[in-house]
């Protein structure tokens, strides 16, 4: 592999570039993003230079780390590319449908991130020991590449991916937002527990809008499951039922 293009030089895209360098990749890494972001990424030695999406078609690997809707808009522009194309989108059904005409596309989703955004927050160790979901079996070289930067590959389908992440990521995000809203007036007396539970609520809605738009049904189902469980917990608490202790992990 001699050339990598990263479309979307934010936290994930920038971290992917730094992780590749830390793992020993010596080839060229270029970026597709706004002129300001590309300039910052070059200044921080995250990419070598900026390119257009048309130039990106000639790379060996194209990594789409844009917001979901932008990934979907970019995919038709890559038609005819012989590159392995993968993405980091947080939902997979709509993206994989949009990519169905691309013979070398593998839907991907590294389960890593922070509540802060921007290429300046890039972290070479962001993917270390984190699940990396893929929607089809990758070539050996790409499998080894992901492992070299610390990712733990899990194969799934687009449908199953969206169900899994609704439970493991989207529902916790929404719950954190709800807790932050309910506790807004008492936050000044909150301890580290409240801080931990509301940390995710600081994530940007600009990113979450596309996620919830493309996985609303599964996010609602995940919330329904939580509501059913919370209702049962409320009932056993009201009844002073000893079952309440089963909700504490130490038991």
MILUM-399608 format. One record per residue (C-alpha): residue in three letters; chain; residue number from 1; x, y negated, z. Coordinates in nm, 4 decimals, always signed. Layout:
aa = Ala ch = A i = NUM xx = X yy = Y zz = Z
...
end
This chain:
aa = Unk ch = A i = 1 xx = +0.0000 yy = +0.0000 zz = +0.0000
aa = Unk ch = A i = 2 xx = +0.1601 yy = -0.3228 zz = -0.1192
aa = Unk ch = A i = 3 xx = -0.1106 yy = -0.5844 zz = -0.0736
aa = Unk ch = A i = 4 xx = -0.3957 yy = -0.6549 zz = +0.1670
aa = Unk ch = A i = 5 xx = -0.6601 yy = -0.9242 zz = +0.1293
aa = Unk ch = A i = 6 xx = -0.8620 yy = -1.0313 zz = +0.4306
aa = Unk ch = A i = 7 xx = -1.1824 yy = -1.2175 zz = +0.3467
aa = Unk ch = A i = 8 xx = -1.2875 yy = -1.4118 zz = +0.6550
aa = Unk ch = A i = 9 xx = -1.0017 yy = -1.5380 zz = +0.8675
aa = Unk ch = A i = 10 xx = -1.1718 yy = -1.5514 zz = +1.2042
aa = Unk ch = A i = 11 xx = -1.0971 yy = -1.3563 zz = +1.5200
aa = Unk ch = A i = 12 xx = -1.1433 yy = -1.0113 zz = +1.3602
aa = Unk ch = A i = 13 xx = -0.9744 yy = -1.0878 zz = +1.0288
aa = Unk ch = A i = 14 xx = -0.6815 yy = -1.2631 zz = +1.1923
aa = Unk ch = A i = 15 xx = -0.6415 yy = -0.9872 zz = +1.4490
aa = Unk ch = A i = 16 xx = -0.6397 yy = -0.7252 zz = +1.1719
aa = Unk ch = A i = 17 xx = -0.3537 yy = -0.9079 zz = +1.0013
aa = Unk ch = A i = 18 xx = -0.1523 yy = -0.9362 zz = +1.3240
aa = Unk ch = A i = 19 xx = -0.2213 yy = -0.5724 zz = +1.4100
aa = Unk ch = A i = 20 xx = -0.0918 yy = -0.4613 zz = +1.0693
aa = Unk ch = A i = 21 xx = +0.2278 yy = -0.6598 zz = +1.1173
aa = Unk ch = A i = 22 xx = +0.2779 yy = -0.5217 zz = +1.4673
aa = Unk ch = A i = 23 xx = +0.2339 yy = -0.1681 zz = +1.3281
aa = Unk ch = A i = 24 xx = +0.5150 yy = -0.2328 zz = +1.0816
aa = Unk ch = A i = 25 xx = +0.3326 yy = -0.3216 zz = +0.7589
aa = Unk ch = A i = 26 xx = +0.5746 yy = -0.5117 zz = +0.5340
aa = Unk ch = A i = 27 xx = +0.3536 yy = -0.5913 zz = +0.2334
aa = Unk ch = A i = 28 xx = +0.1771 yy = -0.9154 zz = +0.1490
aa = Unk ch = A i = 29 xx = -0.1294 yy = -1.0197 zz = +0.3471
aa = Unk ch = A i = 30 xx = -0.3420 yy = -1.2897 zz = +0.1893
aa = Unk ch = A i = 31 xx = -0.6645 yy = -1.4499 zz = +0.3037
aa = Unk ch = A i = 32 xx = -0.9912 yy = -1.5727 zz = +0.1593
aa = Unk ch = A i = 33 xx = -1.1409 yy = -1.8481 zz = +0.3727
aa = Unk ch = A i = 34 xx = -1.1880 yy = -2.2239 zz = +0.3846
aa = Unk ch = A i = 35 xx = -0.8777 yy = -2.4336 zz = +0.2979
aa = Unk ch = A i = 36 xx = -0.8566 yy = -2.5553 zz = +0.6589
aa = Unk ch = A i = 37 xx = -0.8684 yy = -2.2029 zz = +0.8021
aa = Unk ch = A i = 38 xx = -0.6223 yy = -2.0657 zz = +0.5477
aa = Unk ch = A i = 39 xx = -0.3828 yy = -2.3486 zz = +0.6287
aa = Unk ch = A i = 40 xx = -0.4086 yy = -2.2723 zz = +1.0004
aa = Unk ch = A i = 41 xx = -0.3607 yy = -1.8984 zz = +0.9395
aa = Unk ch = A i = 42 xx = -0.0487 yy = -1.9624 zz = +0.7297
aa = Unk ch = A i = 43 xx = +0.0858 yy = -2.1996 zz = +0.9950
aa = Unk ch = A i = 44 xx = +0.0360 yy = -1.9267 zz = +1.2593
aa = Unk ch = A i = 45 xx = +0.2081 yy = -1.6694 zz = +1.0319
aa = Unk ch = A i = 46 xx = -0.1088 yy = -1.4599 zz = +1.0192
aa = Unk ch = A i = 47 xx = -0.1296 yy = -1.4504 zz = +0.6379
aa = Unk ch = A i = 48 xx = +0.1245 yy = -1.5302 zz = +0.3684
aa = Unk ch = A i = 49 xx = -0.1086 yy = -1.7475 zz = +0.1627
aa = Unk ch = A i = 50 xx = -0.4665 yy = -1.8044 zz = +0.0578
aa = Unk ch = A i = 51 xx = -0.6291 yy = -1.6527 zz = -0.2521
aa = Unk ch = A i = 52 xx = -0.9656 yy = -1.6678 zz = -0.4267
aa = Unk ch = A i = 53 xx = -1.2081 yy = -1.3770 zz = -0.4125
aa = Unk ch = A i = 54 xx = -1.1389 yy = -1.3236 zz = -0.7840
aa = Unk ch = A i = 55 xx = -0.7666 yy = -1.2784 zz = -0.7117
aa = Unk ch = A i = 56 xx = -0.8546 yy = -1.0440 zz = -0.4255
aa = Unk ch = A i = 57 xx = -0.9819 yy = -0.7797 zz = -0.6686
aa = Unk ch = A i = 58 xx = -0.6226 yy = -0.6841 zz = -0.7537
aa = Unk ch = A i = 59 xx = -0.5242 yy = -0.5897 zz = -0.3972
aa = Unk ch = A i = 60 xx = -0.4794 yy = -0.2366 zz = -0.2646
aa = Unk ch = A i = 61 xx = -0.7026 yy = -0.2994 zz = +0.0393
aa = Unk ch = A i = 62 xx = -0.9760 yy = -0.5594 zz = +0.0815
aa = Unk ch = A i = 63 xx = -1.1009 yy = -0.6131 zz = +0.4367
aa = Unk ch = A i = 64 xx = -1.4254 yy = -0.8118 zz = +0.4615
aa = Unk ch = A i = 65 xx = -1.4394 yy = -0.9766 zz = +0.8031
aa = Unk ch = A i = 66 xx = -1.7026 yy = -1.2385 zz = +0.7228
aa = Unk ch = A i = 67 xx = -2.0486 yy = -1.2811 zz = +0.8750
aa = Unk ch = A i = 68 xx = -2.2894 yy = -1.0117 zz = +0.7508
aa = Unk ch = A i = 69 xx = -2.4789 yy = -1.2220 zz = +0.4965
aa = Unk ch = A i = 70 xx = -2.1520 yy = -1.3513 zz = +0.3529
aa = Unk ch = A i = 71 xx = -2.0207 yy = -0.9944 zz = +0.3200
aa = Unk ch = A i = 72 xx = -2.3352 yy = -0.9039 zz = +0.1252
aa = Unk ch = A i = 73 xx = -2.2842 yy = -1.2078 zz = -0.1016
aa = Unk ch = A i = 74 xx = -1.9174 yy = -1.1205 zz = -0.1569
aa = Unk ch = A i = 75 xx = -1.9678 yy = -0.7558 zz = -0.2560
aa = Unk ch = A i = 76 xx = -2.1002 yy = -0.8205 zz = -0.6122
aa = Unk ch = A i = 77 xx = -1.7922 yy = -1.0358 zz = -0.6794
aa = Unk ch = A i = 78 xx = -1.5678 yy = -0.7333 zz = -0.6212
aa = Unk ch = A i = 79 xx = -1.7209 yy = -0.5185 zz = -0.8956
aa = Unk ch = A i = 80 xx = -1.4491 yy = -0.3568 zz = -1.1067
aa = Unk ch = A i = 81 xx = -1.1874 yy = -0.3673 zz = -0.8304
aa = Unk ch = A i = 82 xx = -0.9875 yy = -0.0486 zz = -0.7764
aa = Unk ch = A i = 83 xx = -0.9063 yy = -0.1543 zz = -0.4200
aa = Unk ch = A i = 84 xx = -1.0299 yy = +0.0337 zz = -0.1182
aa = Unk ch = A i = 85 xx = -1.2911 yy = -0.2071 zz = +0.0147
aa = Unk ch = A i = 86 xx = -1.4047 yy = -0.1948 zz = +0.3749
aa = Unk ch = A i = 87 xx = -1.5679 yy = -0.4337 zz = +0.6161
aa = Unk ch = A i = 88 xx = -1.6101 yy = -0.5219 zz = +0.9807
aa = Unk ch = A i = 89 xx = -1.9803 yy = -0.6037 zz = +0.9751
aa = Unk ch = A i = 90 xx = -2.1713 yy = -0.5355 zz = +1.2961
aa = Unk ch = A i = 91 xx = -2.4604 yy = -0.3691 zz = +1.1103
aa = Unk ch = A i = 92 xx = -2.4303 yy = -0.1256 zz = +0.8246
aa = Unk ch = A i = 93 xx = -2.7594 yy = -0.0440 zz = +0.6504
aa = Unk ch = A i = 94 xx = -2.7935 yy = -0.3595 zz = +0.4385
aa = Unk ch = A i = 95 xx = -2.4198 yy = -0.3877 zz = +0.3750
aa = Unk ch = A i = 96 xx = -2.3852 yy = -0.0274 zz = +0.2552
aa = Unk ch = A i = 97 xx = -2.6904 yy = -0.0660 zz = +0.0315
aa = Unk ch = A i = 98 xx = -2.5393 yy = -0.3791 zz = -0.1223
aa = Unk ch = A i = 99 xx = -2.2079 yy = -0.1951 zz = -0.1736
aa = Unk ch = A i = 100 xx = -2.3577 yy = +0.1152 zz = -0.3329
aa = Unk ch = A i = 101 xx = -2.2250 yy = +0.0123 zz = -0.6768
aa = Unk ch = A i = 102 xx = -1.8648 yy = +0.0007 zz = -0.5526
aa = Unk ch = A i = 103 xx = -1.6972 yy = +0.3426 zz = -0.5834
aa = Unk ch = A i = 104 xx = -1.4227 yy = +0.2728 zz = -0.3300
aa = Unk ch = A i = 105 xx = -1.6253 yy = +0.1142 zz = -0.0482
aa = Unk ch = A i = 106 xx = -1.6272 yy = +0.2472 zz = +0.3083
aa = Unk ch = A i = 107 xx = -1.8519 yy = +0.0751 zz = +0.5597
aa = Unk ch = A i = 108 xx = -1.6611 yy = -0.0036 zz = +0.8765
aa = Unk ch = A i = 109 xx = -1.7067 yy = -0.1610 zz = +1.2161
aa = Unk ch = A i = 110 xx = -1.4281 yy = -0.1992 zz = +1.4725
aa = Unk ch = A i = 111 xx = -1.5944 yy = -0.2121 zz = +1.8150
aa = Unk ch = A i = 112 xx = -1.3755 yy = -0.4926 zz = +1.9402
aa = Unk ch = A i = 113 xx = -1.4095 yy = -0.8632 zz = +1.9941
aa = Unk ch = A i = 114 xx = -1.4189 yy = -1.1539 zz = +2.2352
aa = Unk ch = A i = 115 xx = -1.6733 yy = -1.4178 zz = +2.3213
aa = Unk ch = A i = 116 xx = -1.4453 yy = -1.6764 zz = +2.1535
aa = Unk ch = A i = 117 xx = -1.4074 yy = -1.7258 zz = +1.7803
aa = Unk ch = A i = 118 xx = -1.1458 yy = -1.8564 zz = +1.5418
aa = Unk ch = A i = 119 xx = -0.8220 yy = -1.7426 zz = +1.3827
aa = Unk ch = A i = 120 xx = -0.6281 yy = -1.9165 zz = +1.6594
aa = Unk ch = A i = 121 xx = -0.7636 yy = -1.6546 zz = +1.9042
aa = Unk ch = A i = 122 xx = -0.6347 yy = -1.3616 zz = +1.6963
aa = Unk ch = A i = 123 xx = -0.4849 yy = -1.0763 zz = +1.8979
aa = Unk ch = A i = 124 xx = -0.2624 yy = -0.8000 zz = +1.7575
aa = Unk ch = A i = 125 xx = -0.3882 yy = -0.5599 zz = +2.0262
aa = Unk ch = A i = 126 xx = -0.7591 yy = -0.6332 zz = +1.9816
aa = Unk ch = A i = 127 xx = -0.8331 yy = -0.2898 zz = +1.8303
aa = Unk ch = A i = 128 xx = -0.6128 yy = -0.0821 zz = +2.0581
aa = Unk ch = A i = 129 xx = -0.8039 yy = +0.2144 zz = +2.2027
aa = Unk ch = A i = 130 xx = -1.1306 yy = +0.0832 zz = +2.0618
aa = Unk ch = A i = 131 xx = -1.3790 yy = +0.2858 zz = +1.8494
aa = Unk ch = A i = 132 xx = -1.3658 yy = +0.2136 zz = +1.4754
aa = Unk ch = A i = 133 xx = -1.6855 yy = +0.3342 zz = +1.3099
aa = Unk ch = A i = 134 xx = -1.6742 yy = +0.4387 zz = +0.9435
aa = Unk ch = A i = 135 xx = -1.9649 yy = +0.5432 zz = +0.7228
aa = Unk ch = A i = 136 xx = -1.7670 yy = +0.7972 zz = +0.5171
aa = Unk ch = A i = 137 xx = -1.4457 yy = +0.9972 zz = +0.5333
aa = Unk ch = A i = 138 xx = -1.1542 yy = +0.7655 zz = +0.4497
aa = Unk ch = A i = 139 xx = -0.8431 yy = +0.8507 zz = +0.2489
aa = Unk ch = A i = 140 xx = -0.5621 yy = +0.9869 zz = +0.4641
aa = Unk ch = A i = 141 xx = -0.3550 yy = +0.6704 zz = +0.4289
aa = Unk ch = A i = 142 xx = -0.6393 yy = +0.4509 zz = +0.5533
aa = Unk ch = A i = 143 xx = -0.7117 yy = +0.6890 zz = +0.8420
aa = Unk ch = A i = 144 xx = -0.3456 yy = +0.6627 zz = +0.9430
aa = Unk ch = A i = 145 xx = -0.3544 yy = +0.2853 zz = +0.9030
aa = Unk ch = A i = 146 xx = -0.6449 yy = +0.2465 zz = +1.1457
aa = Unk ch = A i = 147 xx = -0.4783 yy = +0.4794 zz = +1.3949
aa = Unk ch = A i = 148 xx = -0.1523 yy = +0.2846 zz = +1.3659
aa = Unk ch = A i = 149 xx = -0.3232 yy = -0.0305 zz = +1.4944
aa = Unk ch = A i = 150 xx = -0.4886 yy = +0.1573 zz = +1.7799
aa = Unk ch = A i = 151 xx = -0.8362 yy = +0.2257 zz = +1.6388
aa = Unk ch = A i = 152 xx = -1.0193 yy = +0.5490 zz = +1.7220
aa = Unk ch = A i = 153 xx = -1.2128 yy = +0.6543 zz = +1.4114
aa = Unk ch = A i = 154 xx = -1.5703 yy = +0.7781 zz = +1.4514
aa = Unk ch = A i = 155 xx = -1.7611 yy = +0.8907 zz = +1.1409
aa = Unk ch = A i = 156 xx = -2.1304 yy = +0.8075 zz = +1.1238
aa = Unk ch = A i = 157 xx = -2.4028 yy = +0.7107 zz = +0.8770
aa = Unk ch = A i = 158 xx = -2.5356 yy = +0.3573 zz = +0.8214
aa = Unk ch = A i = 159 xx = -2.8662 yy = +0.4469 zz = +0.9917
aa = Unk ch = A i = 160 xx = -2.7035 yy = +0.6137 zz = +1.2892
aa = Unk ch = A i = 161 xx = -2.4479 yy = +0.3347 zz = +1.3178
aa = Unk ch = A i = 162 xx = -2.7207 yy = +0.0734 zz = +1.3512
aa = Unk ch = A i = 163 xx = -2.9010 yy = +0.2784 zz = +1.6143
aa = Unk ch = A i = 164 xx = -2.5834 yy = +0.3344 zz = +1.8155
aa = Unk ch = A i = 165 xx = -2.4678 yy = -0.0266 zz = +1.8127
aa = Unk ch = A i = 166 xx = -2.8156 yy = -0.1546 zz = +1.8965
aa = Unk ch = A i = 167 xx = -2.7872 yy = +0.0394 zz = +2.2231
aa = Unk ch = A i = 168 xx = -2.4182 yy = -0.0159 zz = +2.2929
aa = Unk ch = A i = 169 xx = -2.3713 yy = -0.3735 zz = +2.1743
aa = Unk ch = A i = 170 xx = -2.6833 yy = -0.5620 zz = +2.0613
aa = Unk ch = A i = 171 xx = -2.9033 yy = -0.4805 zz = +2.3601
aa = Unk ch = A i = 172 xx = -2.6284 yy = -0.5699 zz = +2.6156
aa = Unk ch = A i = 173 xx = -2.5771 yy = -0.9001 zz = +2.4321
aa = Unk ch = A i = 174 xx = -2.9482 yy = -0.9849 zz = +2.4503
aa = Unk ch = A i = 175 xx = -2.9682 yy = -0.8819 zz = +2.8163
aa = Unk ch = A i = 176 xx = -2.6691 yy = -1.1033 zz = +2.8973
aa = Unk ch = A i = 177 xx = -2.8484 yy = -1.3954 zz = +2.7294
aa = Unk ch = A i = 178 xx = -3.1652 yy = -1.3231 zz = +2.9304
aa = Unk ch = A i = 179 xx = -2.9755 yy = -1.2997 zz = +3.2605
aa = Unk ch = A i = 180 xx = -2.7978 yy = -1.6274 zz = +3.1837
aa = Unk ch = A i = 181 xx = -3.1326 yy = -1.7957 zz = +3.1211
aa = Unk ch = A i = 182 xx = -3.2959 yy = -1.6563 zz = +3.4379
aa = Unk ch = A i = 183 xx = -2.9973 yy = -1.7449 zz = +3.6598
aa = Unk ch = A i = 184 xx = -2.9247 yy = -2.0869 zz = +3.5126
aa = Unk ch = A i = 185 xx = -3.0369 yy = -2.2742 zz = +3.8250
aa = Unk ch = A i = 186 xx = -2.8339 yy = -2.0568 zz = +4.0664
aa = Unk ch = A i = 187 xx = -2.5130 yy = -2.0176 zz = +3.8676
aa = Unk ch = A i = 188 xx = -2.3295 yy = -2.2568 zz = +4.1023
aa = Unk ch = A i = 189 xx = -2.3545 yy = -1.9977 zz = +4.3803
aa = Unk ch = A i = 190 xx = -2.2847 yy = -1.6954 zz = +4.1594
aa = Unk ch = A i = 191 xx = -1.9828 yy = -1.4710 zz = +4.2077
aa = Unk ch = A i = 192 xx = -1.7724 yy = -1.2653 zz = +3.9650
aa = Unk ch = A i = 193 xx = -2.0572 yy = -1.0155 zz = +3.9173
aa = Unk ch = A i = 194 xx = -2.2831 yy = -1.2812 zz = +3.7667
aa = Unk ch = A i = 195 xx = -1.9939 yy = -1.4154 zz = +3.5619
aa = Unk ch = A i = 196 xx = -1.9306 yy = -1.0693 zz = +3.4158
aa = Unk ch = A i = 197 xx = -2.2975 yy = -1.0144 zz = +3.3340
aa = Unk ch = A i = 198 xx = -2.3396 yy = -1.3498 zz = +3.1581
aa = Unk ch = A i = 199 xx = -2.0049 yy = -1.3600 zz = +2.9745
aa = Unk ch = A i = 200 xx = -2.1558 yy = -1.2265 zz = +2.6520
aa = Unk ch = A i = 201 xx = -2.4176 yy = -1.5018 zz = +2.6488
aa = Unk ch = A i = 202 xx = -2.1402 yy = -1.7413 zz = +2.5440
aa = Unk ch = A i = 203 xx = -2.1094 yy = -1.5644 zz = +2.2078
aa = Unk ch = A i = 204 xx = -2.2017 yy = -1.7745 zz = +1.9052
aa = Unk ch = A i = 205 xx = -2.5539 yy = -1.7484 zz = +1.7663
aa = Unk ch = A i = 206 xx = -2.4064 yy = -1.8229 zz = +1.4215
aa = Unk ch = A i = 207 xx = -2.2672 yy = -1.4677 zz = +1.4290
aa = Unk ch = A i = 208 xx = -2.5591 yy = -1.3046 zz = +1.6097
aa = Unk ch = A i = 209 xx = -2.8252 yy = -1.4475 zz = +1.3774
aa = Unk ch = A i = 210 xx = -2.7142 yy = -1.2167 zz = +1.0936
aa = Unk ch = A i = 211 xx = -2.6721 yy = -0.9194 zz = +1.3265
aa = Unk ch = A i = 212 xx = -3.0230 yy = -0.9473 zz = +1.4663
aa = Unk ch = A i = 213 xx = -3.1655 yy = -1.0259 zz = +1.1221
aa = Unk ch = A i = 214 xx = -3.0291 yy = -0.7015 zz = +0.9782
aa = Unk ch = A i = 215 xx = -3.0934 yy = -0.4761 zz = +1.2778
aa = Unk ch = A i = 216 xx = -3.4025 yy = -0.6253 zz = +1.4391
aa = Unk ch = A i = 217 xx = -3.5986 yy = -0.2989 zz = +1.4512
aa = Unk ch = A i = 218 xx = -3.3235 yy = -0.1099 zz = +1.6332
aa = Unk ch = A i = 219 xx = -3.2502 yy = -0.4001 zz = +1.8687
aa = Unk ch = A i = 220 xx = -3.6190 yy = -0.4165 zz = +1.9644
aa = Unk ch = A i = 221 xx = -3.6280 yy = -0.0395 zz = +2.0225
aa = Unk ch = A i = 222 xx = -3.3191 yy = -0.0625 zz = +2.2448
aa = Unk ch = A i = 223 xx = -3.4805 yy = -0.3440 zz = +2.4452
aa = Unk ch = A i = 224 xx = -3.7987 yy = -0.1370 zz = +2.4762
aa = Unk ch = A i = 225 xx = -3.5991 yy = +0.1486 zz = +2.6264
aa = Unk ch = A i = 226 xx = -3.4385 yy = -0.0887 zz = +2.8739
aa = Unk ch = A i = 227 xx = -3.7728 yy = -0.2432 zz = +2.9662
aa = Unk ch = A i = 228 xx = -3.9198 yy = +0.1005 zz = +3.0318
aa = Unk ch = A i = 229 xx = -3.6275 yy = +0.1872 zz = +3.2568
aa = Unk ch = A i = 230 xx = -3.6356 yy = -0.1502 zz = +3.4343
aa = Unk ch = A i = 231 xx = -4.0092 yy = -0.1086 zz = +3.4933
aa = Unk ch = A i = 232 xx = -3.9491 yy = +0.2319 zz = +3.6504
aa = Unk ch = A i = 233 xx = -3.6712 yy = +0.0898 zz = +3.8672
aa = Unk ch = A i = 234 xx = -3.9061 yy = -0.1869 zz = +3.9826
aa = Unk ch = A i = 235 xx = -4.1690 yy = +0.0728 zz = +4.0726
aa = Unk ch = A i = 236 xx = -3.9355 yy = +0.2892 zz = +4.2808
aa = Unk ch = A i = 237 xx = -3.7971 yy = -0.0230 zz = +4.4494
aa = Unk ch = A i = 238 xx = -4.1465 yy = -0.1444 zz = +4.5401
aa = Unk ch = A i = 239 xx = -4.2335 yy = +0.2014 zz = +4.6749
aa = Unk ch = A i = 240 xx = -3.9119 yy = +0.2215 zz = +4.8790
aa = Unk ch = A i = 241 xx = -3.8505 yy = +0.5464 zz = +4.6929
aa = Unk ch = A i = 242 xx = -3.5064 yy = +0.7071 zz = +4.7577
aa = Unk ch = A i = 243 xx = -3.4794 yy = +0.7565 zz = +4.3819
aa = Unk ch = A i = 244 xx = -3.3480 yy = +0.4017 zz = +4.3648
aa = Unk ch = A i = 245 xx = -3.0074 yy = +0.5290 zz = +4.4707
aa = Unk ch = A i = 246 xx = -2.9791 yy = +0.7271 zz = +4.1447
aa = Unk ch = A i = 247 xx = -2.9384 yy = +0.3966 zz = +3.9625
aa = Unk ch = A i = 248 xx = -2.6057 yy = +0.3372 zz = +4.1380
aa = Unk ch = A i = 249 xx = -2.3197 yy = +0.5060 zz = +3.9517
aa = Unk ch = A i = 250 xx = -2.1406 yy = +0.6042 zz = +4.2744
aa = Unk ch = A i = 251 xx = -2.4242 yy = +0.8501 zz = +4.3384
end
